[in-house]
Amino acid sequence: MKRTLRKARLLLGVTYAEMMEYRAELYLWALSGIMPFILMGLWAKAAGETPMGMPPVDFVRYFLAVFVVRQMTMVWVVWDFEYDVVNGQLSPRLLHPLNPVWRYVASHVGERFSRIPFVTALMGIFFLLYPKAWWVPAPGTLALAILAMLVAFIMRFVMQYAFAMLAFWTERANAIEDLWFTLYLFLSGYIAPLEMFPPAVREATLYTPFPYLVYVPAKLLAGQPVPALTTGFLVTLAWGLVFLALQQVLWRTGLRRYSAMGA
């Protein structure tokens, strides 16, 4: 256990140091995720002109929470893994006594820690400009929101890592992720809260993994009610196991193919 913890601490320290060397690029990545602020303005203005079931300030808080959730759950492992396979960099990593997945996990976690101060500063500036949106979630709700974000990050990583395994067969594994991301945008609550969906669509969407990647953690973080939270975690667990099993099958099959090609 001590050896495992030492390895984890070393990996996180290295990746955190790497990210801090490229802070300007990191801040540009964070700023590239400002779409929720644009959607915030559109929905808040629409709610101010036409009753939509949510007051404008709730839209503001929701989309600010969406921004935070996106910053904390962003994943890019499919592009890293595809690059390593195509360029042969996966080969030496397979010789190490550590599954390559943990290097990608450490890279994401280290980047997350280096992003937190910048995201916190952006939120502080936002509240200075729009103090009416200020809110403080109850401690229990905040703990649930953090747990939901952690689950969303793990789920997003497992899903994308499963798609990354297709790099053993094609040089464009990220194309599958791009298609999946289109569904993610529309069904996760990123573009609009699920309350804005037709009831039948909303009910069906709750049985997909998408709402639990953005909508549920954002609603919790914004201090707004979330329907059937326990059911949501069970649905997330079920989808996570499906993608984890898919990833394991593709990893074993793809690794044999990769080795047969002389890796």
CYANA upper distance limits for C-alpha pairs under 8 A (distance plus 0.5 A):
  1 MET  CA      5 LEU  CA      6.68
  2 LYS  CA      6 ARG  CA      6.57
  3 ARG  CA      7 LYS  CA      6.70
  4 THR  CA      8 ALA  CA      6.67
  5 LEU  CA      9 ARG  CA      6.56
  6 ARG  CA     10 LEU  CA      6.60
  7 LYS  CA     11 LEU  CA      6.62
  8 ALA  CA     12 LEU  CA      6.61
  8 ALA  CA    106 ALA  CA      8.16
  9 ARG  CA     13 GLY  CA      6.49
 10 LEU  CA     14 VAL  CA      6.68
 11 LEU  CA     15 THR  CA      6.71
 11 LEU  CA    103 ARG  CA      7.61
 11 LEU  CA    106 ALA  CA      6.44
 11 LEU  CA    107 SER  CA      8.50
 12 LEU  CA     16 TYR  CA      6.40
 12 LEU  CA    106 ALA  CA      5.79
 12 LEU  CA    107 SER  CA      7.65
 12 LEU  CA    109 VAL  CA      7.61
 12 LEU  CA    110 GLY  CA      5.92
 13 GLY  CA     17 ALA  CA      6.62
 13 GLY  CA    110 GLY  CA      7.79
 14 VAL  CA     18 GLU  CA      6.73
 15 THR  CA     19 MET  CA      6.72
 15 THR  CA    106 ALA  CA      7.03
 15 THR  CA    107 SER  CA      5.75
 15 THR  CA    110 GLY  CA      5.76
 15 THR  CA    111 GLU  CA      7.60
 16 TYR  CA     20 MET  CA      6.72
 16 TYR  CA    107 SER  CA      8.08
 16 TYR  CA    110 GLY  CA      4.85
 16 TYR  CA    111 GLU  CA      6.58
 16 TYR  CA    113 PHE  CA      7.78
 16 TYR  CA    114 SER  CA      7.04
 17 ALA  CA     21 GLU  CA      6.90
 18 GLU  CA     22 TYR  CA      7.48
 19 MET  CA     23 ARG  CA      6.89
 19 MET  CA     26 LEU  CA      7.74
 19 MET  CA    110 GLY  CA      7.77
 19 MET  CA    111 GLU  CA      6.37
 19 MET  CA    114 SER  CA      7.22
 20 MET  CA    114 SER  CA      7.05
 22 TYR  CA     26 LEU  CA      6.72
 23 ARG  CA     27 TYR  CA      6.59
 24 ALA  CA     28 LEU  CA      6.83
 25 GLU  CA     29 TRP  CA      6.78
 26 LEU  CA     30 ALA  CA      6.86
 26 LEU  CA    115 ARG  CA      7.68
 27 TYR  CA     31 LEU  CA      6.64
 27 TYR  CA    115 ARG  CA      8.05
 27 TYR  CA    118 PHE  CA      7.59
 28 LEU  CA     32 SER  CA      6.61
 29 TRP  CA     33 GLY  CA      7.56
 30 ALA  CA     34 ILE  CA      8.25
 30 ALA  CA     71 GLN  CA      7.37
 30 ALA  CA    115 ARG  CA      8.03
 30 ALA  CA    119 VAL  CA      8.07
 33 GLY  CA     67 PHE  CA      7.65
 33 GLY  CA     70 ARG  CA      8.15
 33 GLY  CA     71 GLN  CA      7.95
 34 ILE  CA     38 ILE  CA      7.49
 34 ILE  CA     67 PHE  CA      7.56
 35 MET  CA     39 LEU  CA      6.81
 36 PRO  CA     40 MET  CA      6.33
 36 PRO  CA     63 PHE  CA      5.90
 36 PRO  CA     64 LEU  CA      7.36
 36 PRO  CA     66 VAL  CA      7.05
 36 PRO  CA     67 PHE  CA      6.19
 36 PRO  CA    190 TYR  CA      7.89
 36 PRO  CA    191 ILE  CA      8.08
 37 PHE  CA     41 GLY  CA      6.95
 37 PHE  CA     63 PHE  CA      7.12
 37 PHE  CA     64 LEU  CA      7.39
 37 PHE  CA     67 PHE  CA      8.03
 38 ILE  CA     42 LEU  CA      7.02
 39 LEU  CA     43 TRP  CA      6.58
 39 LEU  CA     63 PHE  CA      7.79
 39 LEU  CA    191 ILE  CA      7.35
 39 LEU  CA    192 ALA  CA      8.49
 40 MET  CA     44 ALA  CA      6.40
 40 MET  CA     59 PHE  CA      6.78
 40 MET  CA     60 VAL  CA      5.97
 40 MET  CA     63 PHE  CA      5.97
 40 MET  CA     64 LEU  CA      8.10
 41 GLY  CA     45 LYS  CA      6.54
 41 GLY  CA     60 VAL  CA      8.04
 42 LEU  CA     46 ALA  CA      6.71
 43 TRP  CA     47 ALA  CA      6.53
 43 TRP  CA     56 PRO  CA      7.93
 43 TRP  CA     59 PHE  CA      7.02
 44 ALA  CA     48 GLY  CA      6.65
 44 ALA  CA     55 PRO  CA      8.19
 44 ALA  CA     56 PRO  CA      4.88
 44 ALA  CA     57 VAL  CA      7.54
 44 ALA  CA     59 PHE  CA      6.17
 44 ALA  CA     60 VAL  CA      6.94
 45 LYS  CA     49 GLU  CA      6.96
 45 LYS  CA     56 PRO  CA      7.53
 46 ALA  CA     50 THR  CA      6.50
 47 ALA  CA     51 PRO  CA      6.13
 47 ALA  CA     52 MET  CA      6.13
 47 ALA  CA     54 MET  CA      7.55
 47 ALA  CA     55 PRO  CA      6.73
 47 ALA  CA     56 PRO  CA      5.90
 48 GLY  CA     55 PRO  CA      7.76
 48 GLY  CA     56 PRO  CA      6.39
 51 PRO  CA     55 PRO  CA      8.21
 52 MET  CA    196 MET  CA      8.33
 53 GLY  CA    195 GLU  CA      8.49
 54 MET  CA     58 ASP  CA      6.61
 54 MET  CA     59 PHE  CA      7.38
 55 PRO  CA     59 PHE  CA      7.31
 56 PRO  CA     60 VAL  CA      6.88
 57 VAL  CA     61 ARG  CA      6.73
 57 VAL  CA    132 LYS  CA      8.04
 57 VAL  CA    133 ALA  CA      6.55
 58 ASP  CA     62 TYR  CA      6.46
 59 PHE  CA     63 PHE  CA      6.64
 60 VAL  CA     64 LEU  CA      6.66
 60 VAL  CA    133 ALA  CA      7.21
 61 ARG  CA     65 ALA  CA      6.64
 61 ARG  CA    133 ALA  CA      6.66
 61 ARG  CA    222 ALA  CA      6.17
 62 TYR  CA     66 VAL  CA      6.70
 62 TYR  CA    218 ALA  CA      6.75
 62 TYR  CA    219 LYS  CA      6.84
 62 TYR  CA    222 ALA  CA      6.12
 63 PHE  CA     67 PHE  CA      6.68
 63 PHE  CA    218 ALA  CA      8.26
 64 LEU  CA     68 VAL  CA      7.01
 65 ALA  CA     69 VAL  CA      6.61
 65 ALA  CA    218 ALA  CA      5.36
 65 ALA  CA    219 LYS  CA      7.89
 65 ALA  CA    221 LEU  CA      6.52
 65 ALA  CA    222 ALA  CA      6.40
 66 VAL  CA     70 ARG  CA      6.54
 66 VAL  CA    190 TYR  CA      7.20
 66 VAL  CA    214 VAL  CA      6.92
 66 VAL  CA    215 TYR  CA      7.94
 66 VAL  CA    218 ALA  CA      5.70
 67 PHE  CA     71 GLN  CA      6.74
 68 VAL  CA     72 MET  CA      6.74
 68 VAL  CA    119 VAL  CA      7.79
 68 VAL  CA    218 ALA  CA      8.47
 69 VAL  CA     73 THR  CA      6.50
 69 VAL  CA    149 MET  CA      6.95
 69 VAL  CA    214 VAL  CA      6.88
 69 VAL  CA    217 PRO  CA      7.40
 69 VAL  CA    218 ALA  CA      6.80
 70 ARG  CA     74 MET  CA      6.17
 70 ARG  CA    214 VAL  CA      7.63
 71 GLN  CA    112 ARG  CA      8.45
 71 GLN  CA    115 ARG  CA      8.40
 71 GLN  CA    119 VAL  CA      8.16
 72 MET  CA    112 ARG  CA      6.86
 72 MET  CA    149 MET  CA      7.67
 72 MET  CA    153 PHE  CA      7.88
 73 THR  CA    149 MET  CA      7.25
 73 THR  CA    150 LEU  CA      8.12
 73 THR  CA    152 ALA  CA      7.01
 73 THR  CA    153 PHE  CA      4.97
 73 THR  CA    156 ARG  CA      7.81
 73 THR  CA    213 LEU  CA      8.50
 74 MET  CA    153 PHE  CA      7.68
 74 MET  CA    156 ARG  CA      8.43
 75 VAL  CA    108 HIS  CA      7.62
 75 VAL  CA    153 PHE  CA      8.12
 75 VAL  CA    156 ARG  CA      7.28
 75 VAL  CA    157 PHE  CA      6.57
 75 VAL  CA    160 GLN  CA      8.07
 76 TRP  CA     80 ASP  CA      7.32
 76 TRP  CA    160 GLN  CA      8.23
 77 VAL  CA     81 PHE  CA      6.43
 77 VAL  CA    104 TYR  CA      7.06
 77 VAL  CA    157 PHE  CA      7.73
 77 VAL  CA    160 GLN  CA      7.13
 77 VAL  CA    161 TYR  CA      6.72
 77 VAL  CA    164 ALA  CA      7.69
 78 VAL  CA     82 GLU  CA      6.46
 78 VAL  CA    160 GLN  CA      6.34
 78 VAL  CA    161 TYR  CA      6.43
 78 VAL  CA    163 PHE  CA      7.21
 78 VAL  CA    164 ALA  CA      4.91
 78 VAL  CA    173 ALA  CA      7.70
 78 VAL  CA    174 ASN  CA      6.57
 78 VAL  CA    177 GLU  CA      8.17
 79 TRP  CA     83 TYR  CA      6.60
 79 TRP  CA    164 ALA  CA      7.99
 79 TRP  CA    174 ASN  CA      6.86
 80 ASP  CA     84 ASP  CA      6.76
 80 ASP  CA    104 TYR  CA      8.46
 81 PHE  CA     85 VAL  CA      6.71
 81 PHE  CA     90 LEU  CA      8.45
 81 PHE  CA    164 ALA  CA      6.68
 81 PHE  CA    165 MET  CA      8.46
 81 PHE  CA    167 ALA  CA      8.05
 82 GLU  CA     86 VAL  CA      6.57
 82 GLU  CA    164 ALA  CA      6.85
 82 GLU  CA    167 ALA  CA      5.77
 82 GLU  CA    171 GLU  CA      7.45
 82 GLU  CA    172 ARG  CA      8.22
 82 GLU  CA    173 ALA  CA      7.24
 82 GLU  CA    174 ASN  CA      8.19
 83 TYR  CA     87 ASN  CA      6.45
 83 TYR  CA     89 GLN  CA      8.41
 84 ASP  CA     88 GLY  CA      6.25
 84 ASP  CA     89 GLN  CA      5.08
 84 ASP  CA     90 LEU  CA      5.57
 85 VAL  CA     89 GLN  CA      6.78
 85 VAL  CA     90 LEU  CA      5.97
 85 VAL  CA     91 SER  CA      8.43
 85 VAL  CA    167 ALA  CA      7.16
 85 VAL  CA    168 PHE  CA      7.49
 86 VAL  CA    167 ALA  CA      8.09
 86 VAL  CA    171 GLU  CA      7.14
 88 GLY  CA    263 ALA  CA      7.87
 89 GLN  CA     93 ARG  CA      7.61
 90 LEU  CA     94 LEU  CA      6.84
 90 LEU  CA    100 PRO  CA      8.43
 91 SER  CA     95 LEU  CA      7.59
 91 SER  CA    263 ALA  CA      6.26
 92 PRO  CA     96 HIS  CA      7.61
 93 ARG  CA    100 PRO  CA      6.78
 94 LEU  CA     98 LEU  CA      8.36
 94 LEU  CA     99 ASN  CA      7.76
 94 LEU  CA    100 PRO  CA      7.41
 98 LEU  CA    102 TRP  CA      7.85
 99 ASN  CA    103 ARG  CA      8.33
100 PRO  CA    104 TYR  CA      7.45
101 VAL  CA    105 VAL  CA      6.74
102 TRP  CA    106 ALA  CA      6.50
103 ARG  CA    107 SER  CA      6.64
104 TYR  CA    108 HIS  CA      6.84
105 VAL  CA    109 VAL  CA      6.70
106 ALA  CA    110 GLY  CA      6.36
107 SER  CA    111 GLU  CA      6.62
108 HIS  CA    112 ARG  CA      6.69
109 VAL  CA    113 PHE  CA      7.00
110 GLY  CA    114 SER  CA      6.98
111 GLU  CA    115 ARG  CA      6.69
112 ARG  CA    116 ILE  CA      6.88
113 PHE  CA    117 PRO  CA      8.49
115 ARG  CA    119 VAL  CA      6.84
116 ILE  CA    120 THR  CA      6.54
117 PRO  CA    121 ALA  CA      6.68
118 PHE  CA    122 LEU  CA      6.80
119 VAL  CA    123 MET  CA      6.79
120 THR  CA    124 GLY  CA      6.74
121 ALA  CA    125 ILE  CA      6.78
122 LEU  CA    126 PHE  CA      6.68
123 MET  CA    127 PHE  CA      6.78
124 GLY  CA    128 LEU  CA      6.81
125 ILE  CA    129 LEU  CA      6.86
126 PHE  CA    130 TYR  CA      6.48
126 PHE  CA    131 PRO  CA      8.42
127 PHE  CA    131 PRO  CA      5.32
127 PHE  CA    132 LYS  CA      8.31
127 PHE  CA    133 ALA  CA      7.26
127 PHE  CA    134 TRP  CA      6.68
130 TYR  CA    134 TRP  CA      8.24
135 TRP  CA    222 ALA  CA      8.25
136 VAL  CA    223 GLY  CA      8.38
137 PRO  CA    141 THR  CA      6.60
137 PRO  CA    142 LEU  CA      6.16
137 PRO  CA    221 LEU  CA      7.26
137 PRO  CA    222 ALA  CA      7.43
137 PRO  CA    223 GLY  CA      5.83
138 ALA  CA    142 LEU  CA      6.54
138 ALA  CA    223 GLY  CA      8.05
139 PRO  CA    143 ALA  CA      6.65
140 GLY  CA    144 LEU  CA      6.80
141 THR  CA    145 ALA  CA      6.62
141 THR  CA    220 LEU  CA      6.72
141 THR  CA    221 LEU  CA      7.70
141 THR  CA    223 GLY  CA      7.36
142 LEU  CA    146 ILE  CA      6.72
142 LEU  CA    220 LEU  CA      7.54
142 LEU  CA    221 LEU  CA      6.59
143 ALA  CA    147 LEU  CA      6.71
144 LEU  CA    148 ALA  CA      6.50
144 LEU  CA    220 LEU  CA      7.48
145 ALA  CA    149 MET  CA      6.65
145 ALA  CA    217 PRO  CA      5.64
145 ALA  CA    218 ALA  CA      7.91
145 ALA  CA    220 LEU  CA      5.54
145 ALA  CA    221 LEU  CA      5.68
146 ILE  CA    150 LEU  CA      6.70
146 ILE  CA    217 PRO  CA      8.04
146 ILE  CA    221 LEU  CA      8.38
147 LEU  CA    151 VAL  CA      6.68
148 ALA  CA    152 ALA  CA      6.50
148 ALA  CA    212 TYR  CA      8.12
148 ALA  CA    216 VAL  CA      7.74
148 ALA  CA    217 PRO  CA      5.59
149 MET  CA    153 PHE  CA      6.59
149 MET  CA    213 LEU  CA      8.07
149 MET  CA    217 PRO  CA      6.13
150 LEU  CA    154 ILE  CA      6.76
151 VAL  CA    155 MET  CA      6.51
152 ALA  CA    156 ARG  CA      6.45
152 ALA  CA    212 TYR  CA      6.78
152 ALA  CA    213 LEU  CA      5.13
152 ALA  CA    214 VAL  CA      7.90
152 ALA  CA    217 PRO  CA      8.34
153 PHE  CA    157 PHE  CA      6.54
153 PHE  CA    213 LEU  CA      7.93
154 ILE  CA    158 VAL  CA      6.60
155 MET  CA    159 MET  CA      6.63
155 MET  CA    213 LEU  CA      8.04
155 MET  CA    236 THR  CA      7.98
155 MET  CA    240 GLY  CA      6.30
156 ARG  CA    160 GLN  CA      6.63
156 ARG  CA    213 LEU  CA      7.59
157 PHE  CA    161 TYR  CA      6.37
158 VAL  CA    162 ALA  CA      6.66
158 VAL  CA    240 GLY  CA      7.45
158 VAL  CA    243 PHE  CA      6.91
158 VAL  CA    244 LEU  CA      6.69
158 VAL  CA    247 GLN  CA      8.24
159 MET  CA    163 PHE  CA      7.08
159 MET  CA    240 GLY  CA      8.02
159 MET  CA    243 PHE  CA      6.21
159 MET  CA    244 LEU  CA      8.09
160 GLN  CA    164 ALA  CA      6.61
160 GLN  CA    177 GLU  CA      7.32
161 TYR  CA    165 MET  CA      7.08
161 TYR  CA    247 GLN  CA      7.41
162 ALA  CA    166 LEU  CA      8.17
162 ALA  CA    243 PHE  CA      6.89
162 ALA  CA    244 LEU  CA      7.63
162 ALA  CA    246 LEU  CA      6.91
162 ALA  CA    247 GLN  CA      4.74
162 ALA  CA    248 GLN  CA      8.43
162 ALA  CA    250 LEU  CA      7.88
163 PHE  CA    173 ALA  CA      7.10
163 PHE  CA    174 ASN  CA      7.99
163 PHE  CA    176 ILE  CA      7.30
163 PHE  CA    177 GLU  CA      7.10
163 PHE  CA    247 GLN  CA      8.15
164 ALA  CA    173 ALA  CA      6.43
164 ALA  CA    174 ASN  CA      7.60
165 MET  CA    173 ALA  CA      8.18
165 MET  CA    247 GLN  CA      7.33
165 MET  CA    250 LEU  CA      6.38
165 MET  CA    251 TRP  CA      6.48
165 MET  CA    254 GLY  CA      7.43
166 LEU  CA    170 THR  CA      6.71
166 LEU  CA    173 ALA  CA      5.87
166 LEU  CA    250 LEU  CA      7.88
166 LEU  CA    254 GLY  CA      8.21
167 ALA  CA    171 GLU  CA      6.15
167 ALA  CA    172 ARG  CA      7.32
167 ALA  CA    173 ALA  CA      5.59
168 PHE  CA    254 GLY  CA      5.81
168 PHE  CA    255 LEU  CA      7.96
168 PHE  CA    257 ARG  CA      7.63
168 PHE  CA    258 TYR  CA      6.84
169 TRP  CA    254 GLY  CA      7.91
172 ARG  CA    176 ILE  CA      8.45
173 ALA  CA    177 GLU  CA      7.71
174 ASN  CA    178 ASP  CA      6.68
175 ALA  CA    179 LEU  CA      6.91
176 ILE  CA    180 TRP  CA      6.72
177 GLU  CA    181 PHE  CA      6.40
178 ASP  CA    182 THR  CA      7.05
179 LEU  CA    183 LEU  CA      7.60
180 TRP  CA    184 TYR  CA      6.78
181 PHE  CA    185 LEU  CA      6.63
182 THR  CA    186 PHE  CA      7.19
183 LEU  CA    187 LEU  CA      6.39
183 LEU  CA    188 SER  CA      8.38
183 LEU  CA    210 PHE  CA      8.49
184 TYR  CA    188 SER  CA      5.81
184 TYR  CA    190 TYR  CA      8.36
184 TYR  CA    210 PHE  CA      6.33
185 LEU  CA    189 GLY  CA      7.73
185 LEU  CA    190 TYR  CA      6.10
185 LEU  CA    191 ILE  CA      6.82
186 PHE  CA    190 TYR  CA      7.26
186 PHE  CA    191 ILE  CA      6.66
186 PHE  CA    192 ALA  CA      8.27
187 LEU  CA    194 LEU  CA      8.44
187 LEU  CA    205 THR  CA      7.10
187 LEU  CA    210 PHE  CA      6.29
187 LEU  CA    211 PRO  CA      6.91
188 SER  CA    210 PHE  CA      4.92
188 SER  CA    211 PRO  CA      4.66
188 SER  CA    212 TYR  CA      7.56
188 SER  CA    213 LEU  CA      6.81
188 SER  CA    214 VAL  CA      6.02
188 SER  CA    215 TYR  CA      6.28
189 GLY  CA    193 PRO  CA      5.28
189 GLY  CA    194 LEU  CA      6.23
189 GLY  CA    211 PRO  CA      6.66
189 GLY  CA    214 VAL  CA      6.56
189 GLY  CA    215 TYR  CA      5.26
190 TYR  CA    214 VAL  CA      6.90
190 TYR  CA    215 TYR  CA      7.49
192 ALA  CA    196 MET  CA      7.08
193 PRO  CA    197 PHE  CA      8.14
193 PRO  CA    215 TYR  CA      7.30
194 LEU  CA    202 ARG  CA      6.59
194 LEU  CA    215 TYR  CA      7.93
195 GLU  CA    202 ARG  CA      7.99
197 PHE  CA    201 VAL  CA      6.80
197 PHE  CA    202 ARG  CA      6.14
198 PRO  CA    202 ARG  CA      6.60
199 PRO  CA    203 GLU  CA      6.64
200 ALA  CA    204 ALA  CA      6.78
201 VAL  CA    205 THR  CA      6.51
202 ARG  CA    206 LEU  CA      6.91
203 GLU  CA    207 TYR  CA      7.87
204 ALA  CA    208 THR  CA      7.86
205 THR  CA    210 PHE  CA      7.92
205 THR  CA    211 PRO  CA      7.54
206 LEU  CA    210 PHE  CA      8.33
206 LEU  CA    211 PRO  CA      6.81
206 LEU  CA    232 GLY  CA      7.85
207 TYR  CA    232 GLY  CA      8.49
207 TYR  CA    235 VAL  CA      6.97
208 THR  CA    235 VAL  CA      8.01
208 THR  CA    239 TRP  CA      8.40
209 PRO  CA    213 LEU  CA      7.48
209 PRO  CA    235 VAL  CA      7.57
209 PRO  CA    236 THR  CA      6.35
209 PRO  CA    239 TRP  CA      6.87
210 PHE  CA    214 VAL  CA      7.76
211 PRO  CA    215 TYR  CA      5.43
211 PRO  CA    216 VAL  CA      6.62
212 TYR  CA    216 VAL  CA      5.63
212 TYR  CA    217 PRO  CA      7.35
212 TYR  CA    232 GLY  CA      7.45
212 TYR  CA    233 PHE  CA      8.39
212 TYR  CA    236 THR  CA      7.30
213 LEU  CA    217 PRO  CA      7.72
214 VAL  CA    218 ALA  CA      6.36
215 TYR  CA    219 LYS  CA      6.52
216 VAL  CA    220 LEU  CA      6.74
216 VAL  CA    226 VAL  CA      7.08
217 PRO  CA    221 LEU  CA      6.53
218 ALA  CA    222 ALA  CA      6.54
219 LYS  CA    223 GLY  CA      6.72
219 LYS  CA    224 GLN  CA      5.60
219 LYS  CA    225 PRO  CA      7.20
219 LYS  CA    226 VAL  CA      6.94
220 LEU  CA    224 GLN  CA      6.34
220 LEU  CA    225 PRO  CA      7.50
220 LEU  CA    226 VAL  CA      7.40
228 ALA  CA    232 GLY  CA      6.76
229 LEU  CA    233 PHE  CA      6.96
230 THR  CA    234 LEU  CA      6.94
231 THR  CA    235 VAL  CA      6.67
232 GLY  CA    236 THR  CA      6.67
233 PHE  CA    237 LEU  CA      6.63
234 LEU  CA    238 ALA  CA      6.70
235 VAL  CA    239 TRP  CA      6.79
236 THR  CA    240 GLY  CA      6.48
237 LEU  CA    241 LEU  CA      6.71
238 ALA  CA    242 VAL  CA      6.90
239 TRP  CA    243 PHE  CA      6.79
240 GLY  CA    244 LEU  CA      6.49
241 LEU  CA    245 ALA  CA      6.55
242 VAL  CA    246 LEU  CA      6.73
243 PHE  CA    247 GLN  CA      6.51
244 LEU  CA    248 GLN  CA      6.76
245 ALA  CA    249 VAL  CA      6.83
246 LEU  CA    250 LEU  CA      6.69
247 GLN  CA    251 TRP  CA      6.38
248 GLN  CA    252 ARG  CA      6.74
249 VAL  CA    253 THR  CA      6.67
250 LEU  CA    254 GLY  CA      6.09
251 TRP  CA    255 LEU  CA      6.29
252 ARG  CA    256 ARG  CA      6.99
253 THR  CA    257 ARG  CA      7.04
254 GLY  CA    258 TYR  CA      6.50
255 LEU  CA    259 SER  CA      6.57
256 ARG  CA    260 ALA  CA      6.62
257 ARG  CA    261 MET  CA      7.01
258 TYR  CA    262 GLY  CA      7.64
258 TYR  CA    263 ALA  CA      6.57
259 SER  CA    263 ALA  CA      5.37
